[in-house]
Structure formats: C-alpha cells, structure tokens
Amino acid sequence: MAASPSNHQEQTRGSSRDRILAAAKQLFAARGYENTSTVAIARLAGTSESQLMKHFGSKEGLLECIFDSGWENLSAHIAELQSIASPDKKLHALLDATLAGLERDIELKQLMLLEGRRIRREGRMVLMTNGFLAYVSVIDGILAEMRAAGQLRADLNPQAVRSGLVGMFEGILRDQLLAEKADFPSSANVKDLRQLFQIIIPALK
C-alpha cells in the first residue's frame, strides 16, 4: 500500500528514527503487524533495515515503542486530572481523556485494540509497556481515592474493578472497530460506553 503524498512528505522529514516510527504505525494499521515486513517499513521511511534494527532491535520492539509513544502523549492530558477533587468525577474524566487521545490518533487506536493484546513469538504481550503500566497505576490511584472517599465498596477488589472497567472500555471500542472493518455484529458506540460508565461507577459505592 503506497503512502499518500502528504504522508510521504512527512516521512521524508525528521530523523530516521521518527520516520521509521511514522511509517511502521501507518503500515501496521493498514496491513496488520504480521503482514508488514521490516523491509517495507524501511522503504516507506526512506532508510534501511539496519537503521530500524539499530533504533528498535526488532519489529516487536518497534511496535512496543509506538505504544509507549502513544501513552506518553496521553499522559500529558491525564496529568490535568489531578485538579479534579472528586475521585469518581476524576474517573469519568480519565475515560474522556483516553477517548479523546485515541480519536486524535486513529492508527494508534486501531493498533492498541487489535494488536496490543496478542502474545508474540517472544512470549510477551507488547501492550505491557512502561507507559501502559503507568496508565494502570493512574487508574489504581483513582480507585484508591474512591475507596478513601467512600465511593468504592470495601468488599470490592480494586484490581478486579480496574480489570472490569478496562475490559469494558477496550471491548466496546474493539467491537465497534470490528463492526466497521469486518461486519462484526455490534452497534455499540462511544455513547453507549459513556452511558455504561455513568451507570456502573455510582453502583460501586
């Protein structure tokens, strides 16, 4: 799949590392991780496979770096949540910030939903980056604040609550994406996701 003129222009500027990241994200999203070769990435980036290996070590290392860069960009917006006094409102704001961040980068959104949870040949789940673990830590911190404020029942395991909320978030967005791409039977959308959060979060008290 050839790059559009605008994308090609962007990928001929900047450092070889940045060009490789941009090219890989575009090709992984368009073709899928497994169907994209390092040769194709290097060609689109206007550099060599040796440069790709020098910067990222492997194709998996490249995908991991794409995810970490995405979490870093999102973390700047998450930092603004600290000014919100009520923990449950902070959790709603985290949902909105995450949704907005993914909508700003559709290629990253697609990769996180379709490629991030797969176990690769090396036996690791690539989404498990430092950025993702920091994001999980933010959720755990908010849930701890909710418990201290009486907004989370004492008999609920906060990590189970976190897993349920993250799973619901990812599941609805993934099904929506699959419905658009592969006729998956789902009409759920972001409005439905927000509605479920509005029902579930107060029910945690």
C-alpha positions as CSV (number, residue, x, y, z in Angstrom):
1,M,0.0,0.0,0.0
2,A,1.6,3.2,-1.1
3,A,1.8,6.2,1.2
4,S,-0.3,9.2,0.3
5,P,1.7,12.3,-0.9
6,S,1.2,14.1,2.4
7,N,2.2,11.1,4.5
8,H,5.2,10.5,2.2
9,Q,6.3,14.2,2.7
10,E,6.1,13.8,6.5
11,Q,8.1,10.6,6.3
12,T,10.9,12.2,4.3
13,R,11.5,14.8,7.1
14,G,12.9,14.3,10.6
15,S,15.3,11.8,12.0
16,S,15.4,8.2,10.7
17,R,14.0,7.0,14.0
18,D,11.0,9.3,13.7
19,R,10.4,8.4,10.1
20,I,10.6,4.7,10.9
21,L,8.0,5.1,13.7
22,A,5.6,7.0,11.5
23,A,6.0,4.5,8.6
24,A,5.6,1.5,10.9
25,K,2.4,2.9,12.5
26,Q,0.9,3.6,9.1
27,L,1.7,0.2,7.7
28,F,0.8,-1.8,10.9
29,A,-2.6,-0.1,10.9
30,A,-3.2,-0.6,7.2
31,R,-1.9,-4.1,6.7
32,G,-1.6,-5.6,10.2
33,Y,1.5,-6.3,12.2
34,E,2.1,-9.8,10.9
35,N,1.7,-8.8,7.3
36,T,4.1,-5.9,7.5
37,S,7.8,-6.5,6.8
38,T,10.7,-4.5,8.1
39,V,11.8,-4.1,4.5
40,A,8.5,-2.3,3.7
41,I,8.8,-0.1,6.8
42,A,12.4,0.9,5.9
43,R,11.4,1.6,2.3
44,L,8.5,3.8,3.3
45,A,10.6,5.6,5.9
46,G,13.3,6.2,3.3
47,T,16.0,4.4,5.3
48,S,17.5,1.0,5.8
49,E,16.6,-2.1,7.7
50,S,19.9,-1.7,9.6
51,Q,18.7,1.7,10.9
52,L,15.4,0.1,12.0
53,M,17.3,-2.6,13.9
54,K,19.7,-0.1,15.4
55,H,16.9,2.0,16.8
56,F,14.4,-0.6,17.8
57,G,16.1,-4.0,17.8
58,S,13.2,-5.9,16.2
59,K,9.8,-5.4,14.7
60,E,8.3,-6.2,18.0
61,G,10.5,-3.5,19.6
62,L,9.2,-1.1,17.1
63,L,5.6,-1.9,17.9
64,E,6.3,-1.5,21.6
65,C,7.9,1.9,21.0
66,I,4.8,3.0,19.0
67,F,2.6,2.1,22.0
68,D,4.9,3.8,24.5
69,S,5.0,7.0,22.5
70,G,1.2,6.9,22.4
71,W,0.9,6.5,26.2
72,E,3.4,9.3,26.7
73,N,1.3,11.7,24.6
74,L,-1.8,10.6,26.6
75,S,-0.1,11.1,29.9
76,A,0.2,14.9,29.3
77,H,-3.6,15.1,29.2
78,I,-4.0,12.7,32.2
79,A,-1.8,15.0,34.4
80,E,-4.6,17.6,34.1
81,L,-6.9,15.3,36.0
82,Q,-5.2,15.9,39.3
83,S,-7.0,19.2,39.7
84,I,-10.4,17.4,39.9
85,A,-11.3,17.0,43.6
86,S,-13.9,14.2,43.4
87,P,-12.4,10.8,42.6
88,D,-15.4,9.4,40.8
89,K,-15.5,12.6,38.6
90,K,-11.8,12.0,38.0
91,L,-12.5,8.5,36.7
92,H,-15.1,9.9,34.3
93,A,-12.6,12.5,33.2
94,L,-10.0,9.8,32.6
95,L,-12.4,8.0,30.3
96,D,-13.0,11.2,28.3
97,A,-9.2,12.0,28.1
98,T,-8.5,8.4,26.9
99,L,-11.2,8.5,24.3
100,A,-10.1,11.9,23.0
101,G,-6.5,10.8,22.9
102,L,-7.4,7.7,20.8
103,E,-9.5,9.8,18.5
104,R,-6.6,12.1,17.8
105,D,-4.6,9.1,16.6
106,I,-6.8,6.6,14.8
107,E,-3.8,4.5,13.7
108,L,-2.7,4.1,17.3
109,K,-6.2,3.3,18.4
110,Q,-6.5,0.6,15.9
111,L,-3.1,-0.9,16.8
112,M,-3.9,-0.9,20.6
113,L,-7.3,-2.5,20.1
114,L,-6.3,-5.2,17.5
115,E,-2.6,-5.8,18.0
116,G,-1.8,-4.8,21.6
117,R,-3.2,-7.8,23.5
118,R,-1.7,-10.5,21.3
119,I,1.1,-12.7,22.7
120,R,4.0,-12.5,20.2
121,R,6.6,-15.2,19.3
122,E,8.8,-13.8,22.0
123,G,6.1,-14.7,24.6
124,R,5.3,-11.2,25.6
125,M,2.2,-9.0,25.3
126,V,3.5,-5.9,23.6
127,L,1.0,-3.6,25.1
128,M,2.6,-4.2,28.5
129,T,4.9,-1.2,28.2
130,N,6.0,1.2,30.9
131,G,3.5,3.7,29.5
132,F,0.6,1.3,29.9
133,L,1.7,0.2,33.3
134,A,1.9,3.9,34.3
135,Y,-1.7,4.3,33.0
136,V,-2.8,1.3,35.1
137,S,-1.2,2.9,38.1
138,V,-3.3,6.1,37.5
139,I,-6.5,4.0,37.5
140,D,-5.4,2.2,40.6
141,G,-4.7,5.5,42.3
142,I,-8.1,6.9,41.4
143,L,-9.8,3.7,42.7
144,A,-7.8,4.1,46.0
145,E,-9.1,7.7,46.3
146,M,-12.6,6.5,45.6
147,R,-12.3,3.9,48.4
148,A,-11.0,6.5,50.8
149,A,-13.9,8.8,49.9
150,G,-16.5,6.1,50.4
151,Q,-17.1,5.9,46.6
152,L,-15.9,2.3,46.3
153,R,-17.3,-0.5,48.5
154,A,-14.9,-2.1,50.9
155,D,-15.7,-5.6,49.8
156,L,-14.7,-4.9,46.2
157,N,-11.3,-5.8,45.0
158,P,-10.0,-2.6,43.3
159,Q,-7.9,-4.5,40.8
160,A,-10.9,-6.5,39.8
161,V,-12.8,-3.3,39.3
162,R,-10.0,-1.9,37.2
163,S,-9.9,-5.0,35.1
164,G,-13.6,-4.8,34.5
165,L,-13.6,-1.2,33.6
166,V,-10.6,-1.5,31.2
167,G,-12.1,-4.7,29.7
168,M,-15.4,-3.0,29.1
169,F,-13.7,0.1,27.6
170,E,-11.5,-2.0,25.2
171,G,-14.2,-4.5,24.4
172,I,-16.8,-1.9,23.2
173,L,-14.2,0.1,21.2
174,R,-12.8,-3.1,19.6
175,D,-16.2,-4.4,18.7
176,Q,-17.1,-1.1,17.2
177,L,-13.9,-1.2,15.1
178,L,-14.5,-4.8,14.0
179,A,-18.1,-3.8,13.0
180,E,-16.7,-1.1,10.8
181,K,-14.0,-3.4,9.2
182,A,-15.4,-6.9,9.2
183,D,-19.2,-6.7,9.6
184,F,-18.9,-7.9,13.3
185,P,-22.4,-7.9,14.8
186,S,-22.2,-4.9,17.1
187,S,-23.9,-1.5,17.1
188,A,-22.3,-0.4,20.4
189,N,-20.5,3.0,20.2
190,V,-18.8,5.6,22.4
191,K,-22.2,7.0,23.6
192,D,-23.1,3.5,24.9
193,L,-19.7,3.2,26.6
194,R,-20.2,6.5,28.4
195,Q,-23.7,5.5,29.4
196,L,-22.4,2.3,30.9
197,F,-19.7,4.1,32.9
198,Q,-22.4,6.6,34.2
199,I,-24.4,3.6,35.5
200,I,-21.5,1.5,36.8
201,I,-19.4,4.0,38.6
202,P,-22.1,5.2,41.0
203,A,-23.0,1.5,41.6
204,L,-19.5,0.8,43.0
205,K,-20.4,2.7,46.3
